[in-house]
Amino acid sequence: MNRRAFLATAAAGSLLAASDRVRIGLIGTGSRCMMLADYLKAMPGVDIVAACDVYEPRRLAAAESMGPQAKPVLDYREVLGRNDVDAVVVAAPDHWHTRMTLDAVAAGKDVYCEKPVTHTLAEGDLLLAGVESSGRVFASGTQQRSWEHYLLAKQAIDSGVLGQITLAQAYWYQNRLPLPDEVIDPARLDWKKWLGAAPDQPFDSFKYSRWRFFWDFGGGMFTDLMTHWIDVIQWMMNSPAPSYVQAYGGKHAITWQECPDTVNAAFQFPNNYSAIYYGTMVSSLEGGGIIFRGSAAMMKLTRDGFAIYREGTAPRDFLGMPDPVASVMSSGDGTISNLQNWLDCIRHARRIWRTRQCKADFGCRMSDFGSVEPAASAGDVHGVTRNPKSDILLLHAS
């Protein structure tokens, strides 16, 4: 089902029992959060009851769009203290993710946290321990895990049809050169609350609006985009954490940000394969995807679908690709599936274990290897070699 069909029909779904209704608070009501909120609002058995943001115009607009039952809130801890909130969506800047998630599960709330779920390597162990000991349901915004054609791609790779896979090539290209300016009224923003544990600094509208590209708050392309693909690679390849990681990047065109606008990374995995990632923010052609290269065939996997090409077949044209031996097109939106999966898990936990978490079908591994803790560098180039930790746990109903 595509987004339009989902939003048009979900509201007509059958009513759930009162015990199956999930009352949700939104924390960090920027554009991504509000996309998630629109999807959730259209799902049967969901009430959005709080909209929390430190910027008054955003929280007021979010509360108004969600309906009269949604109350605007300045401090997220007020949301966590409410008895009429069962779960929260955490979509604040990255440097808040771990703190807000730990506070939420400690308060007895289930959590959907946007990726990356941590901002530093050290937060990974703290987050895993806190979530696992709480018994709450926790899901991250790595939606490929719930996307049907990714699940089918996983089955194909597990079947051995590609032969021995020795290389996974990941890429994500975007063009963010013409970013429009966002007008922020600092008088209506609680800047100190927004900073949180980040170093104290004067208000900066660029840092507020484009926090993903400043080290105190985000990790640039690595934690915004690569986190999706490295998760898919480790999932598809049944991988533990990499044994070796090297990453580099430079600011070649977009000079206002701290994070690189062009990056590359290389990974060596202990289960006998390598992976690479390339990305830029100045050219969008080809978009993003992953190529798995095996001895018998290769698979090209994107959010639009996947195709398998047999080794040794003649190229179709000057692009050098033969006709695929199998292909699958995406039939839905993984974000919607991921949110529904989270809700199903919450309801499953209520029926079976009450306050215990749903069974974790898999742990998803993500590398924070220097994008949020840059090594000392010369000029604009950042590089680091590090053994990353596991820092995401995505729960699914069994």
C-alpha positions as CSV (number, residue, x, y, z in Angstrom):
1,M,0.0,0.0,0.0
2,N,1.4,3.4,-0.9
3,R,1.3,6.5,1.4
4,R,-1.8,8.0,-0.3
5,A,-3.8,4.9,-0.1
6,F,-2.8,4.3,3.5
7,L,-3.8,7.7,4.6
8,A,-7.1,7.5,2.8
9,T,-8.1,4.2,4.1
10,A,-6.5,3.6,7.6
11,A,-9.0,5.8,9.4
12,A,-11.8,3.5,8.2
13,G,-10.2,0.5,9.9
14,S,-12.1,-1.4,12.6
15,L,-12.2,0.1,16.1
16,L,-9.9,-1.6,18.6
17,A,-10.8,-2.5,22.1
18,A,-10.1,0.2,24.7
19,S,-7.3,-1.9,26.1
20,D,-5.6,-1.9,22.7
21,R,-5.6,1.9,22.3
22,V,-2.1,3.4,22.4
23,R,-1.8,7.0,23.7
24,I,1.3,8.7,22.3
25,G,3.3,11.8,23.1
26,L,5.5,13.4,20.5
27,I,8.9,14.7,21.6
28,G,10.7,17.0,19.1
29,T,8.0,18.1,16.6
30,G,10.1,18.9,13.6
31,S,9.3,17.8,10.1
32,R,10.3,14.1,10.5
33,C,8.3,13.8,13.7
34,M,5.2,15.3,12.1
35,M,5.4,12.8,9.2
36,L,5.5,10.0,11.7
37,A,2.7,11.6,13.7
38,D,0.5,11.9,10.6
39,Y,1.0,8.2,9.9
40,L,0.3,7.3,13.5
41,K,-2.8,9.5,13.7
42,A,-4.3,7.6,10.7
43,M,-3.8,4.2,12.3
44,P,-6.7,2.6,14.2
45,G,-6.4,2.7,18.0
46,V,-3.9,5.5,18.3
47,D,-4.4,8.8,20.1
48,I,-1.8,11.6,19.9
49,V,-2.2,13.3,23.3
50,A,0.9,15.5,23.7
51,A,3.2,17.5,21.4
52,C,6.5,18.6,23.1
53,D,9.0,21.0,21.6
54,V,11.2,23.7,23.0
55,Y,10.2,26.0,20.1
56,E,6.8,27.4,20.8
57,P,5.6,27.8,17.2
58,R,6.4,24.1,16.5
59,R,4.7,22.7,19.5
60,L,1.6,24.8,19.1
61,A,1.3,23.9,15.4
62,A,1.9,20.2,16.2
63,A,-0.8,20.2,18.9
64,E,-3.3,21.9,16.7
65,S,-2.7,19.5,13.8
66,M,-3.1,16.5,16.0
67,G,-6.5,17.6,17.5
68,P,-7.9,18.9,20.7
69,Q,-6.7,16.0,22.8
70,A,-3.1,16.8,22.0
71,K,-1.7,19.3,24.5
72,P,1.4,21.4,23.8
73,V,4.2,20.8,26.3
74,L,7.6,22.6,26.7
75,D,9.5,20.1,28.8
76,Y,9.6,16.4,27.7
77,R,9.7,15.2,31.4
78,E,6.2,16.5,31.8
79,V,5.1,14.2,29.0
80,L,6.8,11.2,30.7
81,G,5.1,12.1,34.0
82,R,1.6,11.8,32.6
83,N,-0.5,8.8,33.3
84,D,-2.4,9.2,30.0
85,V,0.7,8.7,27.9
86,D,1.6,5.1,27.0
87,A,4.4,5.6,24.5
88,V,6.5,8.4,23.0
89,V,8.1,9.2,19.7
90,V,11.5,10.7,20.2
91,A,12.5,12.8,17.2
92,A,14.6,15.5,18.9
93,P,18.2,16.2,17.7
94,D,20.6,13.2,18.0
95,H,22.3,14.4,21.1
96,W,19.1,14.0,23.0
97,H,18.1,10.5,21.8
98,T,19.7,8.4,24.5
99,R,18.8,10.6,27.4
100,M,15.2,10.9,26.4
101,T,14.9,7.2,25.7
102,L,16.4,6.2,29.0
103,D,14.1,8.6,30.8
104,A,11.1,7.3,28.9
105,V,11.6,3.6,29.6
106,A,12.4,4.4,33.2
107,A,9.0,6.2,33.4
108,G,7.3,3.1,32.0
109,K,6.8,4.4,28.4
110,D,7.3,2.4,25.2
111,V,9.6,4.3,22.7
112,Y,10.0,4.8,19.0
113,C,13.3,6.7,18.6
114,E,14.5,8.1,15.3
115,K,17.9,7.0,14.2
116,P,20.7,7.2,15.2
117,V,19.6,6.2,18.7
118,T,22.9,7.3,20.2
119,H,25.2,10.3,19.7
120,T,28.4,8.8,21.1
121,L,29.9,5.3,21.3
122,A,29.7,5.4,25.1
123,E,25.9,5.8,25.0
124,G,25.4,2.5,23.2
125,D,26.0,0.3,26.2
126,L,24.0,2.6,28.5
127,L,21.0,2.5,26.1
128,L,21.0,-1.3,25.6
129,A,21.3,-1.9,29.4
130,G,18.5,0.6,30.2
131,V,16.1,-0.6,27.5
132,E,16.7,-4.3,28.3
133,S,16.3,-3.9,32.0
134,S,13.1,-1.8,31.7
135,G,11.0,-4.4,29.9
136,R,9.6,-1.7,27.6
137,V,9.1,-2.0,23.8
138,F,11.7,0.0,21.9
139,A,12.0,0.5,18.1
140,S,14.3,2.6,16.1
141,G,13.7,4.5,12.8
142,T,15.7,2.0,10.7
143,Q,12.5,1.2,8.7
144,Q,14.1,-1.1,6.2
145,R,13.8,-3.9,8.8
146,S,10.0,-3.7,8.4
147,W,9.9,-3.1,4.6
148,E,8.6,-6.1,2.6
149,H,11.0,-6.1,-0.3
150,Y,14.0,-5.8,2.1
151,L,12.7,-8.9,3.9
152,L,12.5,-10.7,0.6
153,A,16.0,-9.5,-0.3
154,K,17.2,-11.0,3.0
155,Q,15.5,-14.3,2.1
156,A,17.2,-14.3,-1.3
157,I,20.7,-13.6,0.2
158,D,20.1,-16.3,2.9
159,S,19.2,-18.8,0.1
160,G,22.8,-18.5,-1.3
161,V,21.7,-17.4,-4.7
162,L,24.4,-14.8,-4.9
163,G,27.1,-17.3,-4.0
164,Q,29.9,-16.1,-1.7
165,I,29.5,-12.4,-1.0
166,T,32.8,-10.6,-0.4
167,L,31.8,-7.0,-1.0
168,A,28.8,-4.8,-0.1
169,Q,28.9,-1.3,-1.8
170,A,26.7,1.3,-0.2
171,Y,26.1,4.8,-1.5
172,W,23.8,7.8,-0.9
173,Y,23.9,10.9,-2.9
174,Q,21.9,14.1,-2.2
175,N,22.0,17.7,-3.3
176,R,21.6,20.0,-0.4
177,L,23.2,23.1,-1.9
178,P,20.0,25.2,-2.4
179,L,18.8,24.8,1.2
180,P,16.4,27.7,2.0
181,D,16.8,29.8,5.1
182,E,14.4,29.1,8.0
183,V,13.4,32.1,10.0
184,I,13.6,31.3,13.8
185,D,12.3,33.6,16.5
186,P,14.8,33.2,19.4
187,A,12.4,34.8,21.8
188,R,10.0,31.8,21.4
189,L,12.8,29.2,21.7
190,D,14.2,27.8,24.9
191,W,17.8,27.6,23.6
192,K,19.2,26.3,26.9
193,K,16.7,23.4,27.0
194,W,17.5,22.6,23.3
195,L,21.2,22.5,24.0
196,G,20.8,20.1,27.0
197,A,24.1,18.4,27.7
198,A,25.8,19.9,24.6
199,P,28.5,22.5,25.2
200,D,27.0,25.9,26.1
201,Q,27.1,28.3,23.2
202,P,25.2,31.4,21.8
203,F,22.0,30.9,19.8
204,D,22.7,30.1,16.2
205,S,19.8,29.8,13.7
206,F,21.9,27.6,11.4
207,K,22.8,25.2,14.2
208,Y,19.2,25.0,15.3
209,S,17.7,24.5,11.9
210,R,20.5,22.2,10.5
211,W,21.7,20.5,13.6
212,R,22.5,17.3,11.8
213,F,25.6,18.8,10.3
214,F,27.2,20.1,13.5
215,W,29.2,17.8,15.7
216,D,27.6,18.8,19.0
217,F,24.2,17.8,17.9
218,G,24.5,15.3,15.0
219,G,26.9,13.4,12.9
220,G,26.4,14.5,9.3
221,M,25.9,12.0,6.5
222,F,27.3,9.1,8.5
223,T,24.6,9.1,11.2
224,D,21.8,10.6,9.1
225,L,22.1,8.4,6.0
226,M,24.8,5.7,6.3
227,T,23.3,4.4,9.5
228,H,20.4,3.0,7.3
229,W,22.7,1.2,4.9
230,I,25.2,-0.2,7.4
231,D,22.3,-1.6,9.4
232,V,20.9,-3.3,6.3
233,I,24.3,-4.7,5.4
234,Q,24.9,-6.2,8.8
235,W,21.4,-7.6,8.9
236,M,21.6,-9.1,5.5
237,M,25.1,-10.6,6.2
238,N,24.3,-11.8,9.7
239,S,27.3,-9.7,10.9
240,P,28.7,-8.9,14.2
241,A,30.3,-5.5,14.7
242,P,33.1,-4.7,12.2
243,S,36.7,-5.5,13.2
244,Y,38.1,-2.5,11.4
245,V,36.6,0.8,10.3
246,Q,38.2,3.7,8.5
247,A,36.4,6.8,7.4
248,Y,37.3,10.1,5.7
249,G,35.4,13.2,4.6
250,G,35.9,16.8,3.5
251,K,34.1,20.1,3.1
252,H,34.5,20.8,-0.6
253,A,31.4,22.9,-1.4
254,I,29.2,23.4,1.7
255,T,31.3,25.5,4.0
256,W,28.7,26.6,6.6
257,Q,28.5,23.2,8.2
258,E,31.0,21.4,10.4
259,C,30.4,17.9,9.1
260,P,31.9,16.9,5.7
261,D,29.8,17.3,2.6
262,T,31.5,14.3,0.9
263,V,32.5,11.1,2.7
264,N,33.7,7.6,2.3
265,A,34.1,4.7,4.7
266,A,35.5,1.2,4.6
267,F,34.6,-1.7,6.9
268,Q,36.2,-5.1,7.5
269,F,33.9,-7.7,9.0
270,P,35.0,-10.8,10.9
271,N,32.7,-13.1,8.9
272,N,34.8,-12.7,5.8
273,Y,33.6,-9.8,3.8
274,S,34.2,-6.1,3.3
275,A,31.8,-3.1,2.9
276,I,32.3,0.4,1.6
277,Y,30.2,3.6,1.7
278,Y,30.3,6.7,-0.4
279,G,28.2,9.8,-0.1
280,T,28.0,13.4,-1.1
281,M,25.6,16.3,-0.5
282,V,26.3,18.1,-3.8
283,S,25.0,15.7,-6.3
284,S,21.8,13.5,-6.1
285,L,21.9,11.4,-9.3
286,E,21.6,7.7,-8.6
287,G,20.1,8.3,-5.1
288,G,21.0,5.7,-2.5
289,G,21.3,2.0,-2.3
290,I,23.5,-1.1,-1.8
291,I,25.1,-3.5,-4.2
292,F,25.9,-7.0,-2.8
293,R,28.6,-8.7,-5.0
294,G,28.7,-12.5,-4.9
295,S,30.6,-15.2,-6.8
296,A,27.4,-16.3,-8.6
297,A,25.4,-13.1,-8.9
298,M,25.0,-9.5,-7.6
299,M,22.0,-7.8,-6.1
300,K,21.2,-4.1,-6.3
301,L,18.9,-3.1,-3.5
302,T,17.2,0.3,-3.0
303,R,14.1,1.7,-1.4
304,D,12.4,1.2,-4.8
305,G,13.1,-2.6,-4.9
306,F,15.8,-4.9,-5.8
307,A,17.2,-6.8,-8.8
308,I,19.5,-9.8,-9.1
309,Y,22.0,-10.1,-12.0
310,R,23.7,-13.5,-12.8
311,E,27.5,-13.5,-13.1
312,G,28.8,-14.3,-16.5
313,T,25.8,-13.1,-18.6
314,A,26.3,-10.6,-21.4
315,P,25.7,-6.9,-20.8
316,R,22.5,-5.5,-22.1
317,D,23.9,-2.2,-23.2
318,F,26.8,0.2,-22.8
319,L,25.9,0.6,-19.0
320,G,27.4,-2.9,-18.6
321,M,24.4,-4.6,-17.0
322,P,22.6,-7.7,-18.2
323,D,18.9,-8.3,-17.8
324,P,18.1,-9.2,-14.2
325,V,17.2,-12.8,-13.5
326,A,14.8,-11.7,-10.7
327,S,13.4,-8.3,-9.5
328,V,11.0,-7.1,-6.9
329,M,9.5,-3.6,-6.7
330,S,8.6,-1.9,-3.5
331,S,4.9,-2.2,-2.8
332,G,4.6,0.1,0.3
333,D,6.3,2.4,2.7
334,G,8.7,0.9,5.3
335,T,8.1,3.8,7.7
336,I,4.4,2.9,7.9
337,S,5.2,-0.8,8.4
338,N,7.8,0.0,11.0
339,L,5.4,2.1,13.0
340,Q,2.7,-0.5,12.7
341,N,5.2,-3.2,13.9
342,W,6.0,-1.1,16.9
343,L,2.3,-0.7,17.8
344,D,1.7,-4.4,17.3
345,C,4.5,-5.1,19.6
346,I,3.1,-2.8,22.3
347,R,-0.3,-4.5,22.1
348,H,1.3,-7.9,22.1
349,A,3.2,-7.1,25.2
350,R,0.0,-5.9,26.9
351,R,-1.9,-9.1,26.1
352,I,0.9,-11.6,26.9
353,W,3.5,-10.1,29.3
354,R,1.9,-6.8,30.4
355,T,5.0,-4.8,31.2
356,R,7.6,-7.1,29.7
357,Q,9.1,-6.3,26.3
358,C,8.3,-8.2,23.1
359,K,10.7,-10.8,21.9
360,A,13.6,-9.2,20.1
361,D,13.8,-10.9,16.7
362,F,17.1,-9.3,15.9
363,G,19.6,-6.8,17.1
364,C,20.6,-4.2,14.6
365,R,24.2,-3.0,14.6
366,M,25.3,0.5,13.7
367,S,28.7,2.1,13.6
368,D,29.4,5.4,15.4
369,F,33.0,5.5,14.4
370,G,34.0,9.1,14.3
371,S,31.2,11.0,12.7
372,V,30.1,12.2,16.1
373,E,33.5,12.1,17.7
374,P,35.9,13.4,15.0
375,A,39.5,12.7,15.3
376,A,42.0,15.6,15.3
377,S,42.3,16.7,11.7
378,A,44.1,18.9,9.3
379,G,41.9,21.4,7.6
380,D,38.5,20.1,6.9
381,V,39.4,16.4,6.6
382,H,38.3,14.0,9.4
383,G,39.5,10.5,9.7
384,V,39.4,7.8,12.4
385,T,40.0,4.1,12.8
386,R,38.0,2.5,15.6
387,N,36.3,-0.7,16.7
388,P,32.6,0.3,17.0
389,K,30.0,-0.8,19.5
390,S,26.5,-2.1,19.0
391,D,24.1,0.6,19.8
392,I,20.7,-0.2,18.4
393,L,18.1,-2.7,19.5
394,L,15.0,-3.0,17.4
395,L,12.1,-5.0,18.8
396,H,9.4,-6.9,16.8
397,A,6.4,-8.9,17.9
398,S,7.0,-12.6,17.7
